[in-house]
């Protein structure tokens, strides 16, 4: 798995502080910005966190490039609807010999790993065979309709990919670009940094938070799973029971950056 911070709103903490100060001041925007020292920015952001004034956080966005994750993981990621996504297409990208993700729990059991790899090999072979069969079918039809051989071959493979991809498993590796505003990121971290989140998206979320902390440490000082962000676990009887351990982990993450 690789998570990279591709871009973010310039000077994000000053933008948030400016928007927040505007809500409580009659001054013009230029004057507001001139009076925002680093200390005042930090103080304003701490105040926002204490009163839960998160709407001003929507003015700042972060864009991430994520690769080496499974389709099972990306399906969870795109459930966070206030965001923008661009994902590698299995329709336009040939998945012959596709990369795949192996869960650590399976990798830890030799017999399970052997069976897992065996099935992946079968799917890989079947995908290629079916894609080739479909390509020939579509190529012939396109040429019968008057397309030249080169044009027909290119279009035929894309048409073949459309149906051959139905064989591909959740394990199939994917790449995705994600843009979220800070308020959406807070929500994402509360759900996906939690110990009860699935391991792969939790790893993605933790790395995204680490990168955010390097760029805007005051904004994300209280970000993380609910037990870190609000001091309480919302899971009831389904709690992981490791709140102190979780809090210590995220405290160390924040102090490291």
N, C-alpha and C positions, 0 to 999 in steps of 0.2 A: 504494500500500500504506500502511495505517495500523495501527500497533500501539500499544495503550494499556494501561497497567497499571491495571486496575480495582480491585483489592484485594489485600491480602497480610496474612499473620499479623502482628498488631501487635508492635512491638519484636522483630523476627525474630532479631537477633543475640543478644539476651539470652535468648530462649527456647532457642536452640541451645546456648548456653554453660551454661544451667541444666541442661538435659538431660545434657550431657556431664559436668558437674561431679558430678551425682548418681551417675553410674556409678563414680566414684572416691572417693566420700565417704560417711560414715555419718551426716552431719548431716541434719536435716529440711529440707524443700524451702524453707520460709520463710527459714531461716538461710542457705541456699545463695544465694538471690536477694539477700538484704541485703548479702552480701559481694562481689557482682559489680560492681566498678567498671568504667568504660569500658576502662581499661587491661587489667584482668583478662579482660574479655570478648574483647578483641582477641587477647590471649595464648592464651586457650583455643582460639579459632577457628584460629589459626595452628598450634597443636599438633595439632588435629584433622586439618588439611590435611596435615601432615607425616607422620602415621601412617595416613592413609586411613580414619579412623573416620567414615563417612558416614551410618550409621544414624540418628544424632541429627538429621540434616538433614531427615529425613522429617516432623518435627513442624511444619515451616514450609511454607506453601503460597503461591503467587502465582497470581493470576487475570488473564488478559489478554483484551482484546477485539481481534480481528484482522479487518480488512476490506480490500477491494480486492485480494484474492488470488484465484488461479484454483482451480478444482476439482482441477487437477493438483497444486497445492501442498497443498491440504487433505488429499488422499488420502495424501500422504507424512506429513503432520503426525499424522494419527490412527493411524498405525502405531506410534506411541509409546504403548504400552498402559497404562502406569501414569499415567493422567491422566483428567480428566473433560472432555467436550466437549458443546457445544450449538451446532448449525450451522443456518443458514438452510435451510429445507426447500424442495426443488424440487417437492414434492408439494402443499404448502399455499400456497406463494407463486407467483403468476402470473409467469412469466418472459417475457412479451411485451416485446420490445425490451430484452432482457437486456444488462447490461454485460458486457464481456469484457476479458481481459488479453492484451496483445500482447507476446511476447518481444522484448527489445531487439535480438537478432540478426536477427529478421525485420523489425523497424521500420527497421533500418539499410539494408536493401536495398529501394529503391522498388518494384521489380517484385514482390518477395516480399510486401511489405506490401499491394500492390494485390490480389494473388491471395488473400491471407489475408482481407482485408476483404470481397472478393467472396463467398467461401465463407461467412463469418459472416452476410452479408446474406441469402444463400440459406437458411441454417439458421433465421434469425430469421423470415423470411417463411413457411417451411414449418411452423415451430413454431406460429405463430399460426393458419395455415389448419387444421392437424390438430387443434389444441386447440378451435377453433370447431366443427369437424365433430363431434368427440367430445362437446362440450358439448351440442349439439343432440340427439345420439343419447341421451345419458344423461338429459337433461331430459325428453324424450318418454317414456322408460321410467318415470321417477319419477312423472310426472303420470298415466301410465296406471295406476300402482299407487296413486293417490289423493293424491299430494302436491300442494299448491297451487303455483301458478306461481313465486312468489318463493322458496319453500323449495327447489323443484326446481332452479331456476336456480343457487342457491348451491352445492348439493351436486353438481350436474352439472359445474360448473367444476373443483371439486376432483378429481372422478373423472377428468376430462379431463386435468388436469395430471399425474396418475399415469403416463399412457402417453405424453403428448406430450413429457415430459422425456427420454425415451429418445433424442431427437434432439439434446439439448444437448451441446455439446463440453466437453472438459477446460478450454478457455479461459474458460468461463463464470465470472463473478465470484461469489464467495461471502463470507460473513461467519461468524465462528466465535468462541465464547468458550471459552477453554482454562484449566484449572486443573491445575497440577503442583506436587508437593512439590519441595524443593530437590535432593534426591538424583536425582529423575527429570530435573530441569532440567540437572544436571551431565551426565547421560548424553545428553540431547538436544543440548546444546551441543557435546559431544565429537564427535557425528556430523554435526550440521547446520551448525555454524560452520566446518567443514572446507572447504578450497578445492575438494575433489572433490564436495561436495554440490551439488545442483541450484541454480542461481542464485537462484530465487525463495524457496525455503525457507531458503537461507543468509541472504538479506536479512532475512527474518522472525526467524531465530534471532539474528542479530547485534543487531537492534533490541531483542529481548526481553532479551538479555544487558545491553545498555546501560541499560535501565530497571531491571534487577535491581541493577546496580552502583550506581545512584543511591540505592537504598533500603537495600542491605546490602553495602557495598563490601568488608568483610572476608570475609564468607561467599563472595563470588564473585571474590575476588582471584585465584584460580588457575583460574577457569572459562574455558572456551573449547574450541577443537578439541583433539584429543589431543596435538598437538605443543606446545601451550601448557599443557594440564592435567597432562600426564605428562612432558613434555620429549622425547617420542619420537613418531615417525610410525608408525602401525600398517599403513600401506598398502603397504609393501614396494616392489615395482617400479612400483606404480601411484601412488606419491607425486607430489605436485604439484611437488616440487623447489624449493619456495619457503619453506622453514621459517622462515628468518630474517625474510623479508618478512612472513610471517603473524604471527610473534611480535611484531614491531615494531608491526603494526597493532593488535593487542589490547593491547599495552602502552600505546599512545596512547589507546585507548578507555578504559582504566582510569584513566589519569592525568587525562583530561578530566573524569571524574566524581568 
